[in-house]
Amino acid sequence: MKIVSFNANGIRAAARKGFFDWMNKTQPDIVCVQELKAQAWQLDGEPFHPPGYHVHFHEAEKKGYSGVAIYSKEKPDKVYIGLGDGFEDIDAEGRYIEARFGKLSVISLYMQSGSAKEERQQIKFDFMDRFMPLLKKFRKRKREYIICGDWNIAHTKKDIKNWKGNLKNSGFLPEERAWLDELFGPAGWMDGFRQVNQEDEQYTWWSQRGRAREKNVGWRIDYHVVTPPIAERIQGAEIYTDENFSDHAPLILAYDPAIRHL
C-alpha cells in the first residue's frame, strides 16, 4: 500500500509539470497534497480528478493560497474538512483534511511557514501550542493515524544541509525542533521515514535560489507522522526526485496492506 505526501506549491502548476501523469502511471493508493493555491471550482475535471480516485479538497478562503487535498482509490468512510472548534483560523486557511478508512485515519496537513515575517512565526507557534494537545488526544483514541504533510520544520542536523546557517531561521529554530522532540518522544508519535531510512542528505524541499536542488542543499520538512502500530508496518520509503513537479519532492512510503485492519 503506497501513500504519497506532496506539497505541490500550486496544484495547477504541478499538473503542468506532469504530476498527474506520474500519479496515473505509478498508481499510489492514497495521495495527500498540500498547498493547492486554488479553489475547488478551479479544479473541476481532468487532470485534477484522475480516473480511479476519490478526491476531497479543503480550500483556503483566500484565493490562490494554501489548501490541502486527499486522493484515494478506496472511498473513505468519512471525511473531515478542517479541525473544527478552536481552530477556525487554521480552517480558514485550508490546512487540514482527514479521511477515515475503518479505524485508520489518513490526514493531509499543511503547517504554516514563519519565514515571511515575525507575525507569521508567532501564528505558527500559536498553532503548535494548540495542536500538540490535540495530537496527544488522538493517541488516546482507538484509531491509527498517518499524518502526511509539510510540517515546515526540519527535525535534526541530519535533516538539513546547512544547519549552522539556519539556527536562527524559521523551520529550524530551537523551539520548533524541541516541539518535534516532544512529538516523537513523550507524545508517542513516530517519524515514518526514519523508521526505514537513517541516511544523511535525504531532503524533500529545496530553495529555488542558487541551484539548491541541483546541489542537494535541502531540508526534510515533509513527513509521514504515524502511530506506533503503523510504524511497525512500514516496508519502504522513497523521495522521488527523478522529475521536478514543485520545490518539494513527493515522499512515498510503502505500508503493509494489513494496516487497514489493525
C-alpha positions in Angstrom: 0.0 0.0 0.0 1.7 3.2 -1.2 0.9 6.6 0.3 2.3 9.8 -1.0 2.7 13.2 0.7 3.4 16.1 -1.7 3.5 19.8 -1.4 2.5 21.0 -4.9 3.3 24.7 -4.5 0.3 25.2 -6.7 -1.5 22.1 -7.9 -2.2 23.6 -11.3 1.5 24.4 -11.8 2.4 20.8 -10.7 -0.1 19.5 -13.2 1.5 21.4 -16.0 4.9 19.9 -14.9 3.5 16.3 -15.1 2.5 15.4 -11.6 -0.8 13.8 -12.5 0.9 11.9 -15.4 3.3 10.5 -12.8 0.4 9.7 -10.5 -1.6 7.9 -13.1 1.5 5.9 -14.1 2.5 4.9 -10.6 -1.0 4.5 -9.1 -0.4 5.1 -5.4 -3.2 4.1 -3.1 -3.5 7.5 -1.4 -2.0 10.9 -2.2 -2.0 13.7 0.3 -1.5 17.1 -1.4 -0.6 20.4 0.3 -0.5 24.0 -0.9 -3.2 23.7 -3.6 -3.2 27.5 -4.3 -6.6 27.1 -5.9 -10.3 26.9 -5.2 -12.2 23.7 -5.7 -14.2 25.2 -8.6 -10.9 25.8 -10.4 -10.1 22.1 -10.1 -13.1 20.6 -11.9 -12.5 17.7 -14.3 -9.2 16.4 -15.7 -6.4 16.3 -14.7 -7.5 17.1 -11.1 -10.0 14.3 -10.9 -8.0 11.3 -12.3 -9.9 8.1 -13.0 -10.0 5.6 -10.2 -9.6 8.1 -7.4 -11.9 9.8 -5.0 -10.8 13.3 -4.3 -11.6 15.7 -1.4 -10.4 19.3 -1.2 -10.1 21.7 1.7 -9.6 25.1 0.1 -8.4 28.3 1.8 -10.8 31.2 2.0 -8.1 33.4 0.5 -7.9 32.7 -3.3 -4.6 31.3 -4.6 -3.4 30.4 -1.1 -2.7 27.2 0.9 -5.3 24.4 0.7 -5.0 20.6 1.1 -6.4 17.5 -0.6 -6.7 13.7 -0.3 -6.9 11.4 -3.3 -7.7 7.8 -2.6 -8.5 4.7 -4.6 -10.8 3.5 -1.8 -13.8 5.6 -0.9 -13.4 7.0 2.6 -16.0 6.0 5.2 -15.9 9.7 6.3 -14.1 12.9 5.5 -13.4 15.7 8.0 -12.8 19.1 6.5 -10.8 21.1 9.0 -10.0 20.8 12.6 -13.2 22.4 13.9 -13.9 24.2 17.2 -10.9 26.2 18.4 -9.1 26.1 15.1 -11.3 28.4 13.0 -8.3 30.5 12.0 -6.5 27.4 10.8 -9.5 26.1 8.9 -10.0 29.4 7.1 -6.5 28.8 5.6 -7.3 25.2 4.4 -4.6 23.4 6.3 -6.2 20.1 7.4 -8.3 17.3 5.9 -8.8 13.8 7.3 -10.1 10.7 5.6 -11.2 7.7 7.6 -11.0 4.1 6.4 -12.2 1.9 9.2 -10.0 2.5 12.2 -7.3 4.2 10.1 -7.2 7.9 9.6 -5.1 9.5 6.8 -4.6 13.2 7.2 -3.1 15.8 4.8 -1.6 18.7 6.9 0.0 21.9 5.8 1.6 23.7 8.8 2.4 27.3 8.5 5.8 28.7 7.4 7.1 31.5 9.6 9.7 32.6 7.1 7.8 35.5 5.6 7.7 37.7 8.7 7.8 37.5 12.5 4.0 37.8 12.7 3.6 34.5 10.8 6.2 32.8 13.0 4.1 33.7 16.1 1.0 32.4 14.3 2.9 29.2 13.7 4.0 28.9 17.3 0.4 29.5 18.4 -0.9 26.7 16.2 1.9 24.4 17.5 0.8 25.1 21.1 -2.8 24.3 20.3 -2.1 21.3 18.1 0.1 19.3 20.4 -2.7 18.7 23.0 -4.9 17.6 20.1 -2.2 15.2 18.8 -1.9 13.7 22.3 -5.7 13.3 22.4 -5.5 11.5 19.1 -3.1 8.9 20.6 -5.7 8.0 23.2 -8.4 7.2 20.6 -8.9 3.7 19.3 -7.6 4.7 15.9 -4.4 4.6 14.0 -3.1 7.6 12.2 -0.9 8.6 9.2 -0.5 12.4 9.2 1.1 13.3 5.8 2.2 16.8 5.1 4.5 19.7 5.0 5.2 20.4 8.7 7.7 23.2 7.8 10.2 22.0 10.4 13.5 20.1 9.9 14.0 18.0 13.0 17.7 17.4 13.3 21.0 18.3 11.8 20.7 15.2 9.7 17.6 16.7 8.1 19.1 19.9 6.7 22.2 20.6 4.7 23.3 23.9 6.1 22.2 23.5 9.7 24.7 26.0 11.2 23.5 28.8 8.9 19.8 28.2 9.7 19.9 28.0 13.5 18.0 31.3 13.7 15.7 30.7 10.7 12.1 29.6 10.7 11.9 25.9 10.2 15.0 25.1 12.2 14.5 27.2 15.3 15.3 25.5 18.7 11.7 25.9 19.8 10.4 24.2 16.6 12.9 21.3 16.9 12.1 20.8 20.6 8.4 20.6 19.6 9.2 17.7 17.3 11.3 16.1 20.0 8.1 16.1 22.1 6.0 14.8 19.2 8.4 11.9 18.5 9.0 11.4 22.2 6.5 11.8 25.1 3.6 12.5 22.7 4.0 9.0 21.3 4.2 9.6 17.5 6.8 8.3 15.1 8.7 9.7 12.1 7.7 7.1 9.5 10.5 7.9 7.1 13.2 7.4 9.7 11.8 4.0 10.7 13.3 2.6 7.4 15.9 5.2 6.3 18.6 6.7 8.5 20.8 8.1 5.7 22.0 11.7 5.6 21.1 14.2 3.0 17.5 12.9 2.5 15.7 16.1 1.6 12.2 16.9 0.4 12.4 20.6 -0.2 15.0 22.9 -1.8 15.1 26.6 -2.2 14.6 27.8 -5.8 17.7 30.0 -5.5 21.4 29.2 -6.1 20.9 25.8 -7.8 20.0 24.4 -4.4 18.2 21.4 -5.8 21.0 20.6 -8.3 23.5 20.7 -5.4 21.1 18.9 -3.0 21.2 21.8 -0.5 17.9 20.9 1.0 15.6 20.4 4.0 13.5 17.4 5.1 10.3 19.1 6.1 7.7 16.7 4.7 6.7 13.8 6.9 4.5 10.8 7.4 3.9 11.1 11.2 2.4 7.8 12.3 1.2 5.9 15.3 3.5 3.1 16.5 1.4 0.1 15.2 1.6 1.8 11.7 5.3 2.4 12.1 5.9 -1.3 12.6 4.3 -2.0 9.2 6.3 0.4 7.0 8.0 -1.6 4.3 10.0 1.1 2.5 10.4 4.8 1.8 11.3 6.9 -1.2 11.8 10.6 -2.0 11.0 10.8 -5.7 13.4 13.2 -7.4 13.6 11.9 -11.0 11.1 14.6 -12.1 10.6 18.1 -10.7 6.9 18.9 -10.1 7.4 21.5 -7.4 10.1 22.9 -5.0 9.1 19.8 -2.9 9.5 16.2 -3.9 6.9 13.5 -3.4 7.5 11.5 -0.2 6.4 7.9 -0.8 6.0 5.3 2.0 5.1 1.7 1.4 2.9 0.1 4.1 1.7 -3.4 4.7 -1.9 -3.5 3.4 -2.8 -5.0 6.8 -2.8 -1.5 8.3 -6.4 -1.2 7.1 -7.4 -3.9 9.7 -5.4 -3.0 12.8 
